């Protein structure tokens, strides 16, 4: 049963859970940030019970771990996953990394390192971190809380931290075998890489959002399907799962605004 009372964050969390719909039964999911974590939790609790998740430190968690301060919450552990094992999983490819870069371009190349010229950047950030290994070995999806031309940029990202489908970046234009970008979730829509030659396509529009609004806030041309569905509303059971694992309502801080017809957090 669909709910008529939900926030933009809850809509996006449920939409993001669908990135795991076609995953292998025991995929290792790397969920970085409040929305990716809650999206993974919805997937695990509804259609992917075998999903393996780290508790963020050292253990594989048998069930989701509430987002935010844990307090005395007892993490239910089903195994250990130290750095060595993580890198083994990355190399083998049975992993889906759901990440939040600061820029992405039309090729799906990601930037997590700096804004501006690499030699003299305006802003420095985390560095490339694990994005090179993630993107050439594993499935990758992305989240942007603010869909605008500073995030979805017109040219190449300022620093290519994560690989994408830019043929000029590879010898003989051969992509790495493990390169597999899936979806991009934003405050306006869901995008995927199912256009011609992995071009970024609009998969669904959030309620009240038009294709023109999405395109106007994107630095590159998007593929427009003949029929674009509206992003599906959460069910009450999905909302209950989100509330269970976000008891402090941290999801209220993911977005600043809600679309028309959706209650404020």
C-alpha positions as CSV (number, residue, x, y, z in Angstrom):
1,X,0.0,0.0,0.0
2,X,1.4,3.4,-1.0
3,X,1.8,6.1,1.5
4,X,0.5,9.7,0.8
5,X,2.6,11.2,3.6
6,X,6.3,11.1,3.0
7,X,9.3,13.5,2.6
8,X,11.6,14.0,-0.3
9,X,14.3,12.2,1.6
10,X,12.1,9.2,2.1
11,X,11.2,9.2,-1.5
12,X,14.8,9.3,-2.5
13,X,15.8,6.6,0.0
14,X,13.3,4.2,-1.4
15,X,14.2,5.1,-5.0
16,X,17.9,4.5,-4.1
17,X,17.1,1.1,-2.6
18,X,16.2,0.0,-6.1
19,X,19.8,0.2,-7.3
20,X,20.3,-3.1,-5.5
21,X,17.3,-4.8,-7.2
22,X,19.4,-6.9,-9.7
23,X,22.3,-7.6,-7.4
24,X,23.8,-10.9,-6.5
25,X,22.2,-12.5,-3.4
26,X,25.3,-11.9,-1.2
27,X,26.7,-8.7,-2.6
28,X,28.9,-6.6,-0.3
29,X,27.4,-3.1,-0.2
30,X,29.5,-0.1,0.7
31,X,27.0,2.5,1.9
32,X,28.6,5.9,2.6
33,X,26.3,8.6,4.1
34,X,22.9,8.7,5.6
35,X,20.8,8.3,2.4
36,X,22.9,5.4,1.0
37,X,22.9,3.6,4.3
38,X,19.1,3.8,4.7
39,X,18.6,2.8,1.0
40,X,20.7,-0.3,1.6
41,X,18.8,-1.1,4.8
42,X,15.5,-0.9,2.9
43,X,16.9,-3.2,0.2
44,X,18.1,-5.7,2.8
45,X,14.9,-5.7,4.8
46,X,12.6,-6.1,1.7
47,X,14.2,-8.0,-1.2
48,X,17.9,-8.6,-0.6
49,X,18.3,-10.3,2.8
50,X,21.7,-11.7,2.0
51,X,23.3,-8.3,1.4
52,X,26.6,-8.1,3.4
53,X,27.3,-4.8,5.1
54,X,30.2,-3.5,7.2
55,X,29.3,-1.8,10.5
56,X,31.7,0.9,9.4
57,X,34.6,-0.3,11.5
58,X,35.6,-4.0,11.3
59,X,32.6,-6.3,11.4
60,X,30.0,-7.6,9.0
61,X,26.7,-6.6,10.5
62,X,23.9,-9.2,10.6
63,X,21.3,-6.5,10.5
64,X,21.3,-2.8,9.8
65,X,22.9,-0.5,12.3
66,X,20.9,2.7,13.2
67,X,22.4,5.8,11.6
68,X,23.8,8.4,13.9
69,X,25.3,8.0,17.4
70,X,25.0,4.3,18.4
71,X,25.0,4.8,22.1
72,X,24.7,1.4,23.8
73,X,23.2,-0.2,20.7
74,X,24.6,-3.8,20.4
75,X,25.8,-4.4,16.8
76,X,24.8,-7.9,15.7
77,X,27.9,-9.3,14.1
78,X,28.1,-12.2,11.7
79,X,31.8,-12.0,10.7
80,X,34.9,-9.9,10.5
81,X,36.0,-7.9,7.4
82,X,39.4,-6.2,7.9
83,X,41.2,-4.2,5.3
84,X,42.8,-7.2,3.7
85,X,39.5,-8.9,3.1
86,X,37.9,-5.7,1.9
87,X,40.5,-5.4,-0.8
88,X,40.0,-9.0,-1.8
89,X,36.3,-8.4,-2.2
90,X,37.0,-5.3,-4.3
91,X,39.4,-7.1,-6.6
92,X,36.9,-10.0,-7.1
93,X,34.1,-7.5,-8.0
94,X,31.2,-8.7,-5.8
95,X,30.6,-5.3,-4.4
96,X,28.3,-2.3,-5.0
97,X,29.7,1.0,-3.8
98,X,27.1,3.7,-3.2
99,X,29.1,6.9,-2.9
100,X,28.7,10.7,-2.8
101,X,31.3,12.5,-5.0
102,X,31.3,16.3,-5.4
103,X,31.3,16.2,-9.2
104,X,30.3,13.9,-12.0
105,X,30.6,14.5,-15.8
106,X,28.8,13.1,-18.8
107,X,31.1,10.1,-18.8
108,X,30.4,9.2,-15.2
109,X,33.8,10.2,-14.1
110,X,33.8,11.3,-10.5
111,X,35.7,13.9,-8.5
112,X,36.3,13.7,-4.7
113,X,39.6,15.4,-4.6
114,X,39.6,19.2,-5.4
115,X,37.7,22.0,-7.1
116,X,39.6,24.0,-9.7
117,X,43.0,23.4,-11.2
118,X,44.8,20.4,-9.6
119,X,48.0,22.4,-9.4
120,X,46.4,25.3,-7.6
121,X,42.9,24.2,-6.5
122,X,40.3,26.6,-5.0
123,X,39.2,23.9,-2.6
124,X,40.9,20.7,-1.5
125,X,38.8,17.7,-0.2
126,X,39.3,14.1,0.6
127,X,41.6,13.0,-2.3
128,X,40.8,10.2,-4.6
129,X,40.3,7.7,-1.7
130,X,39.1,4.4,-2.9
131,X,37.3,5.6,-6.1
132,X,39.9,4.3,-8.6
133,X,39.7,0.7,-7.3
134,X,35.9,0.9,-6.8
135,X,35.1,2.1,-10.3
136,X,37.3,-0.3,-12.2
137,X,36.3,-3.4,-10.3
138,X,32.8,-2.9,-8.8
139,X,29.3,-1.7,-9.5
140,X,29.0,2.0,-8.5
141,X,26.1,4.3,-7.9
142,X,26.1,7.9,-6.8
143,X,24.1,10.4,-4.7
144,X,23.9,14.2,-5.0
145,X,21.8,16.1,-2.5
146,X,21.8,19.1,-4.8
147,X,21.3,18.6,-8.5
148,X,23.0,21.6,-10.2
149,X,25.6,22.4,-12.8
150,X,28.4,22.7,-10.2
151,X,27.8,19.0,-9.3
152,X,26.8,17.6,-12.8
153,X,29.4,19.5,-14.7
154,X,29.6,20.7,-18.3
155,X,33.2,19.5,-19.0
156,X,35.3,16.8,-17.4
157,X,35.4,16.9,-13.7
158,X,38.2,19.0,-12.2
159,X,40.1,15.9,-11.1
160,X,39.2,12.4,-12.3
161,X,39.1,10.5,-9.0
162,X,36.9,7.7,-10.2
163,X,36.8,6.1,-13.7
164,X,34.0,6.6,-16.2
165,X,33.1,5.9,-19.8
166,X,35.4,8.4,-21.4
167,X,37.1,6.5,-24.3
168,X,39.9,9.1,-24.5
169,X,41.1,7.9,-21.1
170,X,41.9,4.3,-22.1
171,X,44.4,2.7,-24.5
172,X,42.5,1.7,-27.6
173,X,39.3,3.0,-26.0
174,X,38.9,-0.3,-24.0
175,X,37.0,0.2,-20.8
176,X,38.1,-1.8,-17.7
177,X,36.2,-5.0,-17.5
178,X,34.8,-4.2,-14.0
179,X,33.6,-0.7,-14.9
180,X,29.8,-0.8,-14.2
181,X,28.1,2.5,-13.2
182,X,24.4,1.9,-12.3
183,X,22.4,4.9,-11.1
184,X,22.6,8.5,-9.8
185,X,20.1,9.6,-7.2
186,X,19.5,13.3,-6.8
187,X,16.9,15.7,-5.2
188,X,15.2,16.0,-8.6
189,X,15.3,12.6,-10.3
190,X,16.9,9.2,-10.8
191,X,19.5,8.9,-13.6
192,X,21.1,5.8,-15.1
193,X,23.7,5.0,-17.7
194,X,21.4,3.1,-20.1
195,X,21.6,5.6,-22.9
196,X,23.7,5.0,-26.1
197,X,27.3,4.3,-25.3
198,X,26.5,4.5,-21.5
199,X,25.2,8.1,-21.9
200,X,23.4,9.3,-18.8
201,X,19.6,9.0,-19.1
202,X,16.7,10.2,-17.0
203,X,15.2,7.1,-15.4
204,X,12.4,8.8,-13.3
205,X,11.4,12.2,-12.2
206,X,10.5,13.0,-8.7
207,X,6.9,14.3,-8.2
208,X,6.4,17.9,-9.5
209,X,9.7,17.9,-11.4
210,X,9.9,18.2,-15.2
211,X,12.6,17.0,-17.6
212,X,13.3,20.6,-18.5
213,X,14.0,21.5,-14.9
214,X,16.4,18.6,-14.6
215,X,18.2,19.5,-17.9
216,X,18.4,23.1,-16.9
217,X,20.3,22.1,-13.8
218,X,22.7,19.7,-15.6
219,X,25.9,20.7,-17.3
220,X,25.6,18.2,-20.1
221,X,22.9,16.9,-22.3
222,X,20.8,14.1,-20.8
223,X,19.1,11.3,-22.8
224,X,15.3,11.8,-22.7
225,X,13.2,8.6,-23.0
226,X,9.9,8.8,-24.8
227,X,8.1,8.0,-21.5
228,X,9.6,9.1,-18.2
229,X,7.8,7.7,-15.1
230,X,7.4,9.5,-11.8
231,X,9.6,8.1,-9.1
232,X,7.5,5.6,-7.1
233,X,6.1,6.7,-3.7
234,X,7.2,4.8,-0.7
235,X,5.0,2.2,0.8
236,X,4.1,2.3,4.5
237,X,6.2,-0.7,5.2
238,X,9.2,0.9,3.6
239,X,8.6,4.1,5.7
240,X,8.4,1.9,8.8
241,X,11.8,0.4,7.9
242,X,13.3,3.8,7.5
243,X,12.0,5.1,10.8
244,X,13.2,1.9,12.5
245,X,16.8,2.4,11.4
246,X,16.8,6.3,11.6
247,X,15.2,6.8,15.0
248,X,16.8,10.3,15.4
249,X,15.3,11.4,12.0
250,X,18.7,12.3,10.5
251,X,17.1,12.0,7.1
252,X,15.4,15.4,7.8
253,X,18.8,17.0,7.2
254,X,19.5,15.4,3.8
255,X,17.6,17.9,1.7
256,X,16.7,21.6,2.4
257,X,13.5,21.6,0.5
258,X,10.6,19.2,-0.2
259,X,8.7,19.2,-3.5
260,X,5.0,20.3,-3.7
261,X,2.6,17.9,-2.1
262,X,5.2,16.3,0.1
263,X,5.2,17.1,3.8
264,X,8.2,18.9,5.5
265,X,10.4,16.8,7.8
